Structure formats: C-alpha cells, structure tokens
Amino acid sequence: MKQTILTFIAKVNPARVSDLKALLESMGNDVERNALIPFPKLRLLHFASLVVSEEPSYEPCLVFENNFDGPLDLYLEDLYAHASEGLHQIYGCCPDYPVASAPDKAQLLSYLRAHVVRPNAYHIGNVGRSVERTHQEGVLRDGLEDFLDGVVSQGNTGTPGSIRQRVQAFVRSQPGFAWAASVQPRQTTMEHFVPRLKIVIAAVLALLLSPLWILPFIVWLIMLRWIETHEPPPAELDVKAHTKDLVRREDRTHIVQNHLAHISLVKPGAFRQVTLRGVLWLTNLVARIQDKGKLIGIPSIHFAHWSLIDDGRRLLFLSNFDGSWENYLDDFIDKVSFGLTAIWTNTVDFPKTRFLFFEGARDGQRFKTCTRDKQIYTTVWYSAYKQLTVETIDNNSAIREDLFTALDDSAARDWLLRF
C-alpha cells in the first residue's frame, strides 16, 4: 500500500489573512463536523492540517498538509467530491486563485496540483497500513479482547494453543470478520528491497569514487568548522506568550496524538544550502528503511516530513506524533540528537554545533526554546484514528497477521500477550 505525503502551499492575500484565519478557526473548533472540509468522509486520509504562516520578511502563506493512501490524483478526486465549496472559500483568500466557482473542477484541481510541495525527506510510522486496514484491525482487536475476557471469566481456559483455536473459531463464526483471514503484506518485496538496494549502491559508489571526493570532503569539513566557530551566537528568544497559545492548542486535543508545524529560516549562503540538501537526502535514504514503526529508535511518529520552501530559504517541518510535545522533543534529544542537529544547525537560531552532528540539540533547553519560537499555531488538525498510537497500530496488525498462522504453544502464548 503506497502512502503519500505532501502539502499544498499558497500565498495569502495580506488583506484577506484575517478572513482566512476566521474560516480556519471555525473549522478547528469542530474539525470532525466542520462544513468546509468534511475530513471523516475522505476515505484515503490519515492526517491533515491547515496553518497560516506569517513572517515579516515573507508573504503570508497557507500550508495544507495531507497524508493519504494511494496516488495524488485519486485523493484529489475524493477531496473535490466532498470539499469543493470549502476549498473554493479557503483558496479564495489567495491572490493567484483563478477559479470563478467551485463547480469548475478542472481549474480547481489544476490550482491544487500547481501548489503541491513534496518533501525532501519524510518518515511513515505504520508503513503499508491504509486507513481502512487501520480501522479494521482496531475493531478486530477490540472484538477479540472482548471474546477473551469472556473466556477468562468462564474459567478452565486451557493451553495457549487451545485458547487460540477458540479465538480462530470465533473469528470464522463472525461474518463481519471475514476479511481478517486475507492478509496483505505491509510492503511488496520490491518496496522492501529497493530502499536497501539504494543504500548499498550509495555505499559502493562512495567507496569506488573515494579518490574523487575525499579531498573536496576535507575542504568542506574545514569550511564547516570555520563557519561554525565564526557564526554569531544564537539570539536569546522570548517565547513565553507564543508558547501559551501553542499549549492551548495542544491541550485541547484530549487524545493520545499531537501535531507540530515548524518553519525556520535557512542560514544564508551556498554552503548551508548544499549542506542542508545533502543532509536531507541522507535522512530520506535512511528513513526509507525505517519500516518497523520507529525512526532510529523513536516509536511515536505517524507521519513526519521536511520540505525546503521559498527557493530553499525556509525549512518546513510537519509531524503527527503520539504523546506530549515535551516527550516528543525529549525523544529527539535522547535518541537522534545527531541527526536532528545535522538538519537544523543549518537554520537560524539553532544552538551552536560542532562538526555538524555534535552539541546542538544536546543543549536541550535552548533547542526547545528555538523549536517553540519557530513553531506555528496549528489552526486545523485532523486524525482519522485519534486514539491509536503507532505502537498500537503495529500491535493490531501483528495480531491479525498471526491469527491463522501455525504457532507452537510458546509463540501462541506470545500472541495472546498482545491483548
């Protein structure tokens, strides 16, 4: 199952920013039932968000994040079918929006396609699980858990193997669970193999071409360290008032998931541009083989992506994650501070770094302050499965995948422990 991550980014007419923000606030206050974009009707959509970025040096812009199943064209058809009038109202606040009326399907969808921004690097937590499968496996797990509660309450449960046989018989007796036996792999063989092959090819080419790149690499390393030691220290940031607004949005979700929207200025100069693009390329290469629910040890990210926008002058980061903002940032600091530092050290106000990977995010308080300063208030945020974590979705898939496979008593016991 192919999953797609992208954003639609459009400039907003400065005179219409307040109108747009009012529209989005009305959506965000009741995102499930809002009339502009009825998100629950979009059968392919995992997560979506709409935020307005306002910075003194840039025109205001609308960032519409979409994480969905399948190709763009199929999703656009679904989006238009359910939200054409709402999209027309929203994008009517943009100066380059040429559509006269919502029924002009061809022009509206052409406008959206023209404003697609695809990520330079991205991560998917539950690779290969569609929205439909995620919901189905959640219902299956709940049904089996209720059945097992009944088995336990009756006593005389028997061996793990015999209990599992009773579970299998129960599933076969339920027409609503007929789909459970037809398990599709999370990834095809090629989807699993190709990213790993790319890493092998990149490593072999790096080795074979080492006589050509070692000297330029040494020059780059010297330049990097000179720049790091001669850059002015990051500014002292006051984020108290801004943080209050952000926390208000985060606290009102009342669910296990959260959202982060973040735009930072890329440091000027070709050196930082080239370095950042190279780091994002490597990040994306590594992320493609992180298909077991974790990004280098972080188990809480559903979808995350980095995109260079405004001709590479700004870096957009969007993430849908489990737990609190504090825990999420702590995970980054404790487990992948080197990768985090390599990316954001190329942006303004990030803590001082040594040799691209070191220090930087390890200065936890300054890093969190910088993140809050660049974070944008998420006006509209939608999740198709609000009470499910990345680990829960993976666990539900494992229950379904092993439901009818041959297991010995030890493996059957481990399977039962998943409930």
N, C-alpha and C positions, 0 to 999 in steps of 0.2 A: 504494500500500500504506500504509494507516494504521498508525502506530505509537503505542502508548500508554505513558505514563509515570505511575506513581502509587506511593503507599506505603500500606500498612496500618499504622496506629499505634494501639496498645492499651496501656492502663495494666497494669502488672505488680504482682501481689500482693507486697508487700515481703518476706513470709515465704517466697515461692517464687522470689526472684531467683536464689539460688544454684542451685536445681534447674534453672531455665531456662538459666542460663549453662552449666551442665554439659551439658545437652542440645545447646545450640548449639556448644559446643566439640567435642563428639563429631561433629557434622555438619561443622564446619570443618576437622577433621583429615583428613577424606577426603570432600570435598564431592561428588566425582563419584559415589561409591558409597554415600553415606550412605543409611540406610534410612528416614529421616523424610520428606524431600522429595527424590525421585529427579530432580534437575534435568534431566539429559540426556533424560529421557522427555517433558519439557514442550516440545512441538514448536514452540510460539509464542514461547518465552522467549529473549531476548537476554542480559540480565544480571539478577542478583538478589543481594540482600544482606540479612542479618539482623544488627542491632546492638541492644544494650541500653544505653539512656541512663540514667545515674544522676547526678542533681544534688541537692544538699542542699535546694534550695527547691522541687523538683518531685518528684512521684511517679515511680518508675522506669517506663520505658515501653519497649516493643518496637517497633522500626521495621523493617518488612519491605518492602524496595524491590523493585519489579517493573518491568521494561522489556520490553514484549512486542508482538507483532503483533496487529492487529485490536482489536475491542471488548472491554470488560471481561467481559461475560457469557460469551463464547466461551472466554476464558482461564480463567475460574473453573471452567467445566466440565472443562477439561483438568487444572487444578490439583487439583480434587476427585477426579477419576478416578484420579490417581496418588499423591495425598498426603493423603487424608482422615485416615488414622490418625495420621500425623505431625503434621498441623495440629491434630488433637484433643489430642495430647500437649503441643504447644507452647503452644497458647492455653488449655490447662487451667491454666496458671500465671497467668492473668489473672482478676481478681476479678469482672468482668462477663460472663464466658464462660458462657452458659446451656445449652450443648449437652450432653446426657446421654451420647451415644455417637456415634462417627464416622459410623455409617450414617444419622444424621439429617441428610441432605443439605441440605434446605431451610433448617433453622435454622443450620447451619454456614456456608452461603454467605450467608445473611442477616446473620450476625455480621460476616463479612468486608466485605460491602458497607457496613455501618454504620460501619466503621472506615477507609474509603477517604479518603485525603487527596490531592487533586490539586494539582499545583504552581502557584504564582503565575507562575513563569517557567521555561522549560526550553529545552534545545538538543539536537538529534539530529544526530550527525555524518554518518551514512550514511543520508540521508533516502530512504525508499521501498524500501530493501533488506530483505526479510524474512530470517528466519533460514535458511529453506530456500534462498533465492536466494544468500545469502552463502556457504553451504557449497558449493552447486553451482558457483558461479563460481570458488571457490578450487580445486575439483577440476579444472575446465576449464583454468584457468591452468597447474596442475601438469602436466596431460596434454599441453598444447601445448608447454610448456617442454621436456618430455622428448622430444617429437617433433622440435622444432627442434634440440635437442642432437644428435639422430641425423642430421639434415640437414647440420649443420655438420661432423660427423665424417666424412661421406661426401665432402665437398668439392664443388666445382662447384655452388655454391649458386644462382647466377643473380641476377636483379634482385629488388628488394624485392617487386615485383608478382608475379613468378613464384613466389617463396617463399611468399607469402601464398596464392596459388592452391593450392599443395600443402597448406598448412595447412587450407584450406577443404575440399579433397578428403578429407583425413584425418578431419576432424570429421564429414563426411557418411557416412564409412565406419564410424563408431562408433555402434552403436545406443544406447549409454549417454549419448551427447551429443546425442540427437535434440531435446532441449529447448532447445539453445543458440540455435537459429535463431528461436525465438519470443520476441522481446524485448519486455517490457512497460516502458513509461516509468516512471521513478523516481517521478514525480508526474503526476497528471492536470493538464489545463490549468487547471482551477479551483483545485486545490491550489497550483499555482504562482502563479496570478493573484490570488487573494483576499487573501493577506497583503500583497502590494504595493499592492493597492487600498486596504486599510485604512490603510496609511501615507500614501497620497495624501489620503484623506479626512480623516485626522487633521491633516495639514499644512494643508489648505484650511480646515478648521474653525478651526484655531488662528489662521490669518490673518484670517478673517472675524470671528471673535469677539475679536480682539486688543483692541478698546476696553474689553471687559469684564474681561479677565484681566491686562492689563499692570499696573494699579495693585495688585491683590492679589499679583501676582508680585513686584513691587518690595518690598512689605511682607514677603512670605515671604523674600526674599533678605536683607533687613535682619535679620529674626529669625534666619535661618540663621547669618549671620556673627556675630551677638551670641552665640548659643548655642555656636558653635564656639570662640569666644575665651574664654568663661566656663566651659566644661566643665572639670572637673579632668583633669589629665594621666592617660593610661592607666597602669594598675598595672604594676609590674615583675613579670614572670612567671618562675617557675622550672619549666621543662618537661623537665628532663633525664631524670628517671625515667620520666615518661609517654612521652617520645619513644622510649626504649629499647623499650617494649612495642609501640609503633606500628611501629617499624622492623623488629622481629622478625616482625610480621605481613606487612609489605610485602616483606621479603626472602625469605619462604618461598614466594612465588608461583612463582618460576622461569619466568615468562612475560613477554611484552612489555607486558602491561597491568597496571593497578593500580586501587585503589579508595580513595575518600575519603569519609568520613562526618563531618559537622561540624555542631554545634548551638551557636548563640551567642544570648546574651540581647539582646533589643532594648532600646535605651535608653528609659527611661520618658517618658511624655508624649505627648499627641495629635500634637504637631508631628512627632516622629520617626516615629510610626505612619503618618501621612498621607504623609510624605516617602518612607518606605521602600516603601509600597504603590504610590506613583506611579512610583518608580524601577523596581520590579519589573514594572509594567505596560509601561513603555517598553522594558525589557530584553526582555520576551517579544515585543513588537511587532517589534523589530529581529531577534531570534533566528529569527523565522518566515521571514525571507528569507535567512538564512544556510544555504543548502541545497547548498553546493558542498564540503562536507567540513570547513569551517573556521568557527569562531566569531570573527569580527573578527580574522582572521589566525592564530588558534590551530588547528593541524591535528590535534590529538591527542585530542579529546574524542568519545567514542562517545555517551554519554548523560550529561547533567547537568541538575539541577533544584534550584530554590529553592522552599521551602514555608514559609509562616507557620503556626506551630502554637501550641497553648495560647492561643487567642484573640489571636494576634498578638504574644504576649510573647516568643516564641523564633523564630529563623530556622533552618530545617533546610536544609542543602546536601548533596547526594549527587552524586558524579561517578565515572564509569567512564572511565578515560583511558589513553593509551599512555605508556610510559616511566616514569621515576622521579618520586617526589614532588618532589624538588628542581627538576628540569627543568620539571615542570608548573607549579609556583609561579613559576619564573623567566619562563615564557611569559606568565603572567598579569601579572606586574610589568612586563615589557618591552613587551607589546603592547596590553593592555587595562587598565592600572592605573586609568585614569579611570573606567571602568565598574565595576571591582572596588571602587574607593573609594566610588563613589556608593551602592553597595548596603551595604557592611559598615561604613561610617562611622556608620550608624545603630545599630550594635551595640556592646556594652560591650567595652572594652579595645582597640578598634581604634586604630591610630596617629592622631595629630592630623591633621585635614583642613582644607583651605581652600576655601571656596565649593563644597562637596560633592564636586567632582571632582579636586581638586588635592592634592598631597602624599599623605598617607595611605599607600597601598600602595607608594609610591615609597621609603618607609623600609623597604627590603626585609627587613632582619634583624628589625626589630620586627614587621613583618607576618607573617613566617614563624613567629616565636615565638608570636604571637597565634593563628595558624592551628593550630599544634601543640597549644596549650592547649585549644582548643575541639574538636579532633578526637577522635572516638570510635573505640575499637578495633573493627575490623571482624571479628566472630567468624566469620561465614559469608559467603562471596562466591563467586559463580558467574558464569562467562562461557561462552557457547555456542561461542565460537571464539577460544580463548586465544592463538593465535599470529598473529592478524591485527590489524594496525593500521588506523586509519581510512583512511590513505592507500593501504594495500594493498587494502582492500575497494573503494575508489573505482577504483583501477587495474584490479582484476579485472573490475569492471563495465564499464569503458571497453573492455577487450579483448573482452568478449563482445558489447557493443553495436555495435562496429565490425567484427565478424568477417565479416559478409556484406554490409556496405555498400560502395558503389562508392568507391574511393580511387585517386588518382593515385600515381605512384611515390614522390613526396615524402611524401605522407600515409601510404603503406604503410610507408615507412621509419620514420616516427614511431611507427606502430602496433607494428612489430617491436621498437622500442626499449623498449617497455613490459615486455618479458620480461627 
